[in-house]
Amino acid sequence: MRTLPTPLKALALLGLSIAQLFAADSKPMTTPPKLEKAMFGAGCFWGVEYQYAKIPGVLEAFSGYAGGSIENPTYEDVCSHTSGHAEVIQVTFDPAKISYRKLVEYFFIMHDPTQVNRQGPDVGDQYRSVIFTYSPEQKKVADEIKATLTAAKTFAKPIATKIEVAPTFWKAEAYHQKHYALRGSRPYCHLVPFAEEK
């Protein structure tokens, strides 16, 4: 079984514990929440969606495809290595309960960001490590966290994660949604403590 490179070291560097990472931000709610979106590729989308869906403050997490050259790609298109899409998840979250920074910090500890075009036993460009950002503010946060981890040499190898402007998100086929939750099993690639249950 593969061991991830020092995820707890990454947490310590960011000044966090697992409990702190998922502690809800306490801000009084006087108006309906303004929801935001985030998009991450960290290997097989089944495991990434499973993990993010459990984070308090995340309202939805969908598996899908992004970053390729064709519209409405199918799973077969993506697996053919000709469309250029990554398997990603799109998260809708309430920034009053979970910050974008915390979602990015979790991204860097829930998978191995040093692997190129793979994650564990899953090999291919669709499994690349990527953060697609929806705003200049999101890009700034993602860049800062990646730079901090790089400067501290948190991982034995260079971080391969790309940070790019969010392209169109194409929702994956229905049978890919909530894959592990519906089957009562757990991911095999994302070997960090599971996000706390809602």
KOLGUPA-307838 format. One record per residue (C-alpha): residue number from 1; residue in three letters; x, y negated, z negated. Coordinates in Angstrom, 3 decimals, padded with zeros to 6 digits. Example, Ala and Ser with C-alpha at 12.3 -4.5 7.8 and 13.67 -1.06 7.14 Angstrom:
! residues 2
nr_rest_east_north_up
1_ALA_012.300_004.500_-007.800
2_SER_013.670_001.060_-007.140
END
This chain:
! residues 198
nr_rest_east_north_up
1_MET_000.000_000.000_000.000
2_ARG_001.350_-003.439_000.971
3_THR_002.243_-005.942_-001.747
4_LEU_001.605_-009.608_-001.057
5_PRO_004.576_-011.924_-001.569
6_THR_004.259_-013.536_-004.997
7_PRO_000.709_-014.914_-004.924
8_LEU_000.916_-015.640_-008.640
9_LYS_004.095_-017.631_-008.030
10_ALA_002.125_-019.729_-005.543
11_LEU_-000.567_-020.301_-008.158
12_ALA_002.020_-021.300_-010.759
13_LEU_003.646_-023.721_-008.340
14_LEU_000.291_-025.360_-007.725
15_GLY_-000.206_-025.569_-011.500
16_LEU_-003.172_-023.217_-011.517
17_SER_-004.426_-020.000_-012.992
18_ILE_-007.053_-017.842_-011.251
19_ALA_-009.635_-019.143_-013.762
20_GLN_-008.671_-022.765_-013.079
21_LEU_-008.768_-022.229_-009.335
22_PHE_-012.419_-021.272_-009.509
23_ALA_-013.512_-023.576_-012.320
24_ALA_-016.304_-025.746_-010.960
25_ASP_-015.534_-029.438_-010.685
26_SER_-017.805_-031.215_-013.167
27_LYS_-019.383_-034.205_-011.462
28_PRO_-022.889_-035.399_-012.302
29_MET_-025.414_-034.841_-009.517
30_THR_-027.711_-037.808_-008.884
31_THR_-028.458_-037.220_-005.194
32_PRO_-028.707_-034.085_-003.049
33_PRO_-025.240_-032.673_-002.396
34_LYS_-023.399_-033.666_000.759
35_LEU_-022.178_-030.363_002.096
36_GLU_-018.948_-029.854_004.031
37_LYS_-017.532_-027.153_006.265
38_ALA_-014.148_-025.440_006.334
39_MET_-012.704_-022.834_008.683
40_PHE_-009.993_-020.268_007.925
41_GLY_-008.343_-017.385_009.761
42_ALA_-006.474_-014.995_007.471
43_GLY_-006.633_-011.594_009.106
44_CYS_-009.736_-009.446_009.516
45_PHE_-012.704_-011.736_008.963
46_TRP_-014.590_-009.092_006.988
47_GLY_-012.282_-009.447_003.989
48_VAL_-011.932_-013.214_004.219
49_GLU_-015.713_-013.699_004.346
50_TYR_-016.162_-011.282_001.421
51_GLN_-013.721_-013.262_-000.734
52_TYR_-014.907_-016.779_000.081
53_ALA_-018.592_-015.916_-000.261
54_LYS_-017.964_-015.216_-003.959
55_ILE_-016.510_-018.611_-004.810
56_PRO_-018.821_-020.861_-006.871
57_GLY_-019.693_-023.871_-004.758
58_VAL_-019.555_-021.949_-001.482
59_LEU_-023.091_-021.767_-000.108
60_GLU_-022.418_-019.777_003.068
61_ALA_-019.547_-017.918_004.678
62_PHE_-019.936_-016.554_008.203
63_SER_-017.561_-014.432_010.262
64_GLY_-016.827_-015.701_013.744
65_TYR_-014.330_-016.626_016.426
66_ALA_-012.469_-019.863_017.194
67_GLY_-009.501_-021.228_019.073
68_GLY_-009.886_-019.366_022.348
69_SER_-010.429_-020.183_025.985
70_ILE_-013.927_-018.858_026.715
71_GLU_-017.397_-019.686_025.436
72_ASN_-019.597_-017.269_023.505
73_PRO_-016.879_-014.637_023.070
74_THR_-017.811_-011.129_022.034
75_TYR_-015.846_-008.912_019.677
76_GLU_-014.641_-006.992_022.722
77_ASP_-013.398_-010.229_024.333
78_VAL_-011.472_-011.157_021.212
79_CYS_-009.968_-007.677_020.785
80_SER_-008.831_-007.667_024.421
81_HIS_-006.157_-010.278_023.524
82_THR_-007.123_-012.276_026.616
83_SER_-009.552_-014.808_025.115
84_GLY_-007.109_-016.334_022.602
85_HIS_-009.650_-016.476_019.763
86_ALA_-008.824_-015.863_016.135
87_GLU_-011.128_-014.015_013.757
88_VAL_-012.187_-016.755_011.351
89_ILE_-014.756_-017.614_008.754
90_GLN_-016.751_-020.823_008.582
91_VAL_-017.561_-021.887_005.049
92_THR_-020.252_-024.342_003.973
93_PHE_-019.415_-025.701_000.534
94_ASP_-020.528_-028.299_-001.981
95_PRO_-017.507_-030.547_-002.692
96_ALA_-019.080_-031.534_-006.017
97_LYS_-018.617_-027.923_-007.158
98_ILE_-015.506_-026.777_-005.296
99_SER_-012.951_-029.030_-003.641
100_TYR_-011.478_-028.447_-000.203
101_ARG_-008.060_-028.414_-001.879
102_LYS_-009.058_-025.401_-003.985
103_LEU_-010.336_-023.564_-000.897
104_VAL_-006.973_-024.136_000.824
105_GLU_-005.003_-023.121_-002.275
106_TYR_-006.971_-019.890_-002.372
107_PHE_-006.302_-019.332_001.342
108_PHE_-002.555_-019.267_000.674
109_ILE_-002.791_-016.669_-002.101
110_MET_-005.505_-014.371_-000.720
111_HIS_-003.463_-013.218_002.288
112_ASP_000.144_-013.102_003.473
113_PRO_000.648_-016.413_005.318
114_THR_004.096_-015.373_006.560
115_GLN_002.864_-012.658_008.921
116_VAL_002.659_-013.576_012.607
117_ASN_-000.320_-012.276_014.586
118_ARG_-001.191_-009.656_012.037
119_GLN_-002.381_-009.044_008.491
120_GLY_-001.303_-005.794_006.902
121_PRO_-002.127_-002.909_009.246
122_ASP_-004.226_-005.117_011.553
123_VAL_-002.077_-006.301_014.464
124_GLY_-003.009_-008.798_017.176
125_ASP_-003.249_-012.523_017.848
126_GLN_-006.849_-012.520_016.609
127_TYR_-005.499_-011.863_013.080
128_ARG_-003.248_-014.933_013.003
129_SER_-003.067_-017.181_009.965
130_VAL_-004.721_-020.500_010.779
131_ILE_-006.546_-023.372_009.107
132_PHE_-008.903_-025.270_011.414
133_THR_-009.621_-028.714_009.957
134_TYR_-012.789_-030.784_010.366
135_SER_-011.356_-034.178_009.389
136_PRO_-008.085_-036.084_008.946
137_GLU_-008.572_-035.710_005.193
138_GLN_-008.762_-031.918_005.467
139_LYS_-005.627_-031.872_007.641
140_LYS_-003.757_-033.994_005.099
141_VAL_-004.670_-031.614_002.251
142_ALA_-003.738_-028.497_004.240
143_ASP_-000.428_-030.029_005.369
144_GLU_000.437_-031.101_001.806
145_ILE_-000.183_-027.662_000.323
146_LYS_001.747_-025.884_003.081
147_ALA_004.651_-028.336_002.654
148_THR_004.694_-027.867_-001.128
149_LEU_004.828_-024.072_-000.834
150_THR_007.463_-024.277_001.904
151_ALA_009.705_-026.672_-000.036
152_ALA_009.535_-024.451_-003.104
153_LYS_010.408_-021.357_-001.015
154_THR_007.433_-019.608_-002.595
155_PHE_007.504_-016.880_000.037
156_ALA_010.524_-014.874_001.169
157_LYS_009.784_-015.709_004.816
158_PRO_008.605_-018.935_006.491
159_ILE_004.886_-019.702_006.370
160_ALA_003.418_-018.889_009.794
161_THR_000.056_-020.574_009.185
162_LYS_-000.957_-023.038_011.906
163_ILE_-003.025_-026.088_010.993
164_GLU_-005.159_-027.282_013.906
165_VAL_-008.225_-029.430_014.595
166_ALA_-011.364_-027.309_014.391
167_PRO_-012.607_-026.127_017.776
168_THR_-016.069_-024.673_018.381
169_PHE_-017.005_-021.945_015.914
170_TRP_-018.719_-018.978_017.564
171_LYS_-020.636_-016.886_015.055
172_ALA_-019.763_-013.190_015.309
173_GLU_-022.293_-010.472_016.013
174_ALA_-024.766_-009.640_013.238
175_TYR_-023.058_-006.347_012.365
176_HIS_-019.915_-008.274_011.347
177_GLN_-021.712_-010.437_008.759
178_LYS_-021.411_-009.437_005.067
179_HIS_-019.658_-006.261_006.204
180_TYR_-018.194_-005.211_002.841
181_ALA_-021.062_-006.469_000.684
182_LEU_-023.594_-004.426_002.674
183_ARG_-021.434_-001.290_002.545
184_GLY_-020.534_-001.524_-001.135
185_SER_-016.810_-001.476_-000.387
186_ARG_-013.900_-003.910_-000.705
187_PRO_-011.295_-005.354_001.657
188_TYR_-008.049_-003.472_002.255
189_CYS_-005.905_-006.417_003.471
190_HIS_-006.610_-009.092_000.886
191_LEU_-004.925_-007.745_-002.221
192_VAL_-005.313_-010.490_-004.804
193_PRO_-007.809_-010.554_-007.682
194_PHE_-011.272_-010.935_-006.278
195_ALA_-012.994_-014.269_-006.606
196_GLU_-015.262_-014.368_-009.613
197_GLU_-018.804_-013.177_-009.063
198_LYS_-021.493_-015.828_-008.673
END
